[in-house]
Amino acid sequence: MSKIFNALRLNEAVMPETGEFPGRQTAAAKPVRGADGKPHITTAELPLDEWTPSLVRLVPVQIADAAALLSPGQSYAAEQYRIARTKIVQSIPKPFRLAITSPGAGDGKTLTAVNLAVALGLKNEEPTLLIDADLRRASVHKRLGVAVGPGVAEVLAGAGRLQDAIFRAAELPSLHVLPAGSSERNPTELLDSPCWRDLMDKLRRDFPQIIVDCPPVDVLADYDLIAAACDSSLLVLRPDHTNRALCKAAAAKLKPKLTGVLINSFEPWFLWRKPAHDDRYYYYGRKGGQA
């Protein structure tokens, strides 16, 4: 899981770095000013009406954490993420918007969000969207090895267009990514508006599977605002790291929308049977699980 997945070269189908598409003109979003006097974008002006997922840019990524999912053969971690994918798809009706969060920092929520999005993206039947909604400590772009660019913050502030913010992974065309971006405005102000909920509602029309990387529960007000626009939540825990009191409080708070709990970086029980070389289900006994 720590090996970097080498990015493939873009072919002739790759769009220009400018984000503009030949033969197609799009109107820029018109920023307006809200009651606070700061620019934002209204529901009617969200730049989605002329945008479709098939026309976004292709960007080469380095899916370091999800390399096992994309490499030939089986690995313990990759299989566990596929199991988690199956449980999610079977438990949540589509289209769904799943918030990935944790009781505190360092529990592995972004790692989990990226790997679950990649696992969903491996099934090419339907497009998957990964959103980095942690506007204060954005890290999805780092996990994917891409430069900082426009994202959620710019779209909500009226400083950027959605068609320039969302991109497709060149190595996995079914996977679309909307990074966090950057803005001088307080993230709470951007998220505490009808624009955030309307943006999520409109994205749901084009993406039946949306994974949202959120801030930890109760650390900031941001999580509550993000989760209000999501259908369900997944709580990520890490043994020997997650604070027990915070875990109990987070589980109680998420209970109305809690889909499940994912244990990250666990060590299998020492009494588990060691697999034989010809055991088809060898991965059940291997160490160093990630999910």
C-alpha positions as CSV (number, residue, x, y, z in Angstrom):
1,M,0.0,0.0,0.0
2,S,3.0,2.3,0.4
3,K,4.3,1.8,-3.2
4,I,3.6,4.6,-5.5
5,F,1.5,3.7,-8.5
6,N,3.2,5.1,-11.6
7,A,1.0,7.4,-13.5
8,L,0.3,6.4,-17.1
9,R,1.0,8.9,-19.9
10,L,-1.9,10.8,-21.2
11,N,-3.0,9.9,-24.7
12,E,-4.4,12.1,-27.5
13,A,-7.8,12.2,-25.7
14,V,-6.4,14.3,-22.9
15,M,-7.8,17.8,-22.7
16,P,-5.5,20.9,-22.5
17,E,-4.3,22.0,-19.2
18,T,-6.4,25.1,-19.4
19,G,-9.5,23.1,-18.8
20,E,-11.2,24.5,-22.0
21,F,-12.7,22.1,-24.4
22,P,-12.4,22.5,-28.2
23,G,-15.5,23.7,-29.9
24,R,-17.4,24.3,-26.7
25,Q,-17.9,27.7,-25.0
26,T,-19.0,27.9,-21.4
27,A,-20.1,31.0,-19.6
28,A,-18.1,32.0,-16.4
29,A,-20.0,32.0,-13.2
30,K,-21.2,35.5,-12.1
31,P,-20.3,36.2,-8.5
32,V,-22.9,38.1,-6.5
33,R,-22.8,39.5,-3.0
34,G,-24.7,38.0,-0.1
35,A,-26.0,39.6,3.1
36,D,-22.4,39.6,4.5
37,G,-21.2,41.7,1.5
38,K,-18.9,38.9,0.3
39,P,-19.2,37.3,-3.1
40,H,-20.9,33.9,-3.4
41,I,-22.7,32.1,-6.1
42,T,-26.5,31.6,-6.1
43,T,-28.3,28.4,-6.8
44,A,-29.4,29.5,-10.3
45,E,-25.8,30.5,-11.2
46,L,-24.1,27.3,-10.1
47,P,-22.1,26.4,-13.3
48,L,-23.7,23.0,-13.7
49,D,-26.3,23.4,-16.4
50,E,-23.8,23.2,-19.3
51,W,-21.5,20.7,-17.7
52,T,-21.5,16.9,-18.0
53,P,-19.1,14.4,-16.4
54,S,-17.9,13.1,-19.8
55,L,-16.4,16.5,-20.7
56,V,-14.1,17.1,-17.7
57,R,-10.3,17.1,-17.9
58,L,-8.3,14.0,-17.7
59,V,-5.4,14.3,-15.2
60,P,-2.6,11.8,-14.5
61,V,-2.5,10.9,-10.9
62,Q,-0.3,8.9,-8.6
63,I,-2.7,6.7,-6.6
64,A,-0.1,5.7,-4.0
65,D,-2.4,4.5,-1.3
66,A,-4.6,2.6,-3.7
67,A,-1.8,1.0,-5.7
68,A,-2.8,-2.5,-4.4
69,L,-6.3,-2.0,-5.8
70,L,-5.1,-1.3,-9.3
71,S,-2.2,-3.8,-9.4
72,P,-2.7,-7.3,-10.8
73,G,-3.4,-10.1,-8.4
74,Q,-4.8,-10.0,-4.9
75,S,-3.6,-8.4,-1.7
76,Y,-5.1,-8.4,1.8
77,A,-5.8,-4.7,1.9
78,A,-7.2,-4.5,-1.6
79,E,-9.6,-7.3,-0.9
80,Q,-10.8,-5.6,2.3
81,Y,-11.6,-2.4,0.5
82,R,-13.5,-4.4,-2.1
83,I,-15.5,-6.0,0.7
84,A,-16.2,-2.6,2.2
85,R,-17.3,-1.4,-1.3
86,T,-19.7,-4.3,-1.5
87,K,-21.2,-3.6,1.9
88,I,-21.7,0.0,1.1
89,V,-23.3,-0.6,-2.2
90,Q,-25.6,-3.2,-0.7
91,S,-26.5,-1.0,2.3
92,I,-27.1,2.4,0.7
93,P,-29.6,3.0,-2.1
94,K,-28.2,4.8,-5.1
95,P,-27.6,7.6,-5.7
96,F,-25.8,8.1,-2.4
97,R,-23.6,10.7,-0.9
98,L,-21.4,9.1,1.8
99,A,-19.5,11.2,4.3
100,I,-16.2,9.7,5.5
101,T,-15.2,11.0,8.9
102,S,-13.4,10.1,12.1
103,P,-13.4,11.0,15.8
104,G,-10.1,12.9,15.5
105,A,-7.1,13.6,13.3
106,G,-4.8,10.8,12.2
107,D,-7.4,8.0,12.1
108,G,-7.1,7.5,8.4
109,K,-10.3,9.0,7.0
110,T,-8.7,10.5,3.9
111,L,-6.8,7.2,3.2
112,T,-10.1,5.4,3.5
113,A,-12.0,7.9,1.3
114,V,-9.5,7.6,-1.5
115,N,-9.4,3.9,-1.4
116,L,-13.1,3.5,-1.3
117,A,-13.5,5.9,-4.2
118,V,-10.9,3.9,-6.2
119,A,-12.7,0.7,-5.4
120,L,-16.0,2.1,-6.5
121,G,-14.3,3.5,-9.6
122,L,-13.0,0.1,-10.6
123,K,-16.6,-0.8,-11.5
124,N,-16.9,1.1,-14.8
125,E,-20.7,0.9,-15.0
126,E,-21.3,4.1,-13.1
127,P,-19.2,7.2,-12.5
128,T,-17.9,7.9,-9.0
129,L,-17.1,11.3,-7.5
130,L,-14.6,11.9,-4.7
131,I,-15.0,15.3,-3.0
132,D,-12.5,16.8,-0.6
133,A,-14.7,18.8,1.7
134,D,-12.0,19.2,4.4
135,L,-11.4,22.8,3.4
136,R,-9.0,23.5,6.3
137,R,-6.7,20.5,5.9
138,A,-7.2,19.4,2.4
139,S,-5.1,16.3,1.5
140,V,-6.9,14.4,-1.2
141,H,-4.8,16.2,-3.9
142,K,-1.7,15.1,-2.0
143,R,-2.8,11.5,-1.9
144,L,-3.4,11.6,-5.6
145,G,-0.1,13.4,-6.4
146,V,-1.7,16.4,-8.2
147,A,-1.0,20.1,-7.8
148,V,-3.3,22.4,-5.9
149,G,-6.0,23.8,-8.1
150,P,-9.5,25.2,-8.1
151,G,-12.0,23.2,-6.1
152,V,-15.0,23.3,-3.8
153,A,-13.9,26.6,-2.2
154,E,-13.6,28.4,-5.5
155,V,-17.0,27.1,-6.8
156,L,-18.8,28.1,-3.7
157,A,-17.1,31.5,-3.6
158,G,-18.0,32.2,-7.2
159,A,-14.3,32.4,-8.1
160,G,-14.2,29.3,-10.3
161,R,-16.2,27.1,-12.6
162,L,-17.1,23.5,-11.7
163,Q,-16.0,22.2,-15.1
164,D,-12.5,23.5,-14.3
165,A,-12.5,22.1,-10.8
166,I,-13.6,18.5,-11.4
167,F,-11.2,16.2,-13.2
168,R,-11.1,12.5,-14.1
169,A,-8.2,10.2,-13.1
170,A,-6.4,9.3,-16.3
171,E,-5.6,5.8,-14.9
172,L,-9.2,5.3,-13.8
173,P,-11.7,7.2,-16.0
174,S,-14.7,6.3,-13.9
175,L,-13.2,8.1,-11.0
176,H,-13.9,11.9,-10.8
177,V,-12.4,14.1,-8.2
178,L,-13.5,17.5,-6.9
179,P,-10.6,18.8,-4.7
180,A,-11.0,21.3,-1.8
181,G,-9.3,24.2,-3.5
182,S,-8.4,27.3,-1.5
183,S,-10.1,30.4,-0.5
184,E,-9.5,33.4,1.8
185,R,-13.0,33.1,3.2
186,N,-13.7,31.0,6.3
187,P,-14.8,27.5,5.3
188,T,-17.7,27.6,7.7
189,E,-19.1,30.6,5.8
190,L,-18.8,28.8,2.5
191,L,-20.5,25.6,3.7
192,D,-23.2,27.3,5.8
193,S,-25.2,28.4,2.8
194,P,-27.8,27.0,0.5
195,C,-25.2,26.9,-2.3
196,W,-23.4,23.9,-0.7
197,R,-26.5,21.9,-0.4
198,D,-27.7,22.8,-3.9
199,L,-24.3,21.9,-5.3
200,M,-24.5,18.5,-3.7
201,D,-28.0,18.0,-5.0
202,K,-27.1,18.8,-8.5
203,L,-23.9,16.7,-8.5
204,R,-26.1,13.8,-7.3
205,R,-27.9,13.9,-10.7
206,D,-24.7,13.0,-12.6
207,F,-22.9,10.9,-10.0
208,P,-24.8,7.9,-8.4
209,Q,-21.8,7.3,-6.1
210,I,-20.3,10.3,-4.2
211,I,-17.6,9.9,-1.5
212,V,-17.0,13.0,0.7
213,D,-13.9,13.3,2.8
214,C,-15.0,15.4,5.8
215,P,-13.2,16.9,8.8
216,P,-13.3,14.9,12.1
217,V,-16.6,15.0,14.0
218,D,-17.0,17.7,16.6
219,V,-13.6,19.2,16.0
220,L,-15.1,21.9,13.8
221,A,-18.6,23.1,12.9
222,D,-17.8,22.2,9.3
223,Y,-18.7,18.5,9.6
224,D,-22.3,19.2,10.6
225,L,-22.7,21.5,7.6
226,I,-21.2,18.9,5.2
227,A,-23.1,16.0,6.6
228,A,-26.4,17.8,6.3
229,A,-26.0,17.4,2.5
230,C,-25.0,13.7,2.7
231,D,-27.3,10.7,3.0
232,S,-25.1,8.6,5.3
233,S,-21.8,8.5,7.2
234,L,-18.9,6.1,7.7
235,L,-16.9,6.3,10.8
236,V,-13.2,5.5,10.5
237,L,-11.3,4.3,13.6
238,R,-7.7,3.4,14.2
239,P,-6.6,1.0,17.0
240,D,-4.1,2.4,19.5
241,H,-4.7,5.9,18.2
242,T,-8.4,6.8,18.3
243,N,-9.5,8.4,21.6
244,R,-12.1,6.2,23.2
245,A,-14.2,9.0,24.6
246,L,-14.2,10.8,21.3
247,C,-15.1,7.5,19.6
248,K,-18.2,7.0,21.8
249,A,-19.3,10.6,21.3
250,A,-18.8,10.4,17.5
251,A,-20.8,7.2,17.2
252,A,-23.7,8.6,19.2
253,K,-23.8,11.8,17.2
254,L,-23.6,9.9,13.8
255,K,-26.2,7.3,14.8
256,P,-29.1,8.6,12.7
257,K,-27.0,8.4,9.5
258,L,-24.3,6.0,10.5
259,T,-23.9,3.3,7.8
260,G,-21.0,1.5,9.6
261,V,-17.6,1.6,11.2
262,L,-14.3,0.9,9.4
263,I,-11.3,-0.2,11.4
264,N,-8.1,1.1,9.8
265,S,-4.6,-0.3,10.2
266,F,-5.6,-3.2,12.4
267,E,-3.4,-6.2,13.3
268,P,-5.1,-9.6,12.9
269,W,-5.6,-11.7,16.1
270,F,-2.4,-13.7,16.9
271,L,-4.4,-16.9,17.3
272,W,-5.8,-16.8,13.7
273,R,-4.9,-19.8,11.6
274,K,-1.9,-19.2,9.3
275,P,-2.9,-20.0,5.8
276,A,-1.5,-22.8,3.7
277,H,0.1,-21.9,0.3
278,D,-2.8,-23.5,-1.6
279,D,-5.5,-21.8,0.5
280,R,-7.7,-19.8,-1.9
281,Y,-8.7,-17.5,0.9
282,Y,-5.2,-16.8,2.1
283,Y,-5.8,-13.1,2.7
284,Y,-7.9,-13.8,5.8
285,G,-4.9,-14.7,7.8
286,R,-2.4,-12.1,6.6
287,K,-1.1,-9.3,8.7
288,G,-1.1,-5.6,8.3
289,G,-4.7,-5.0,7.3
290,Q,-5.7,-1.5,6.2
291,A,-9.4,-1.8,6.4
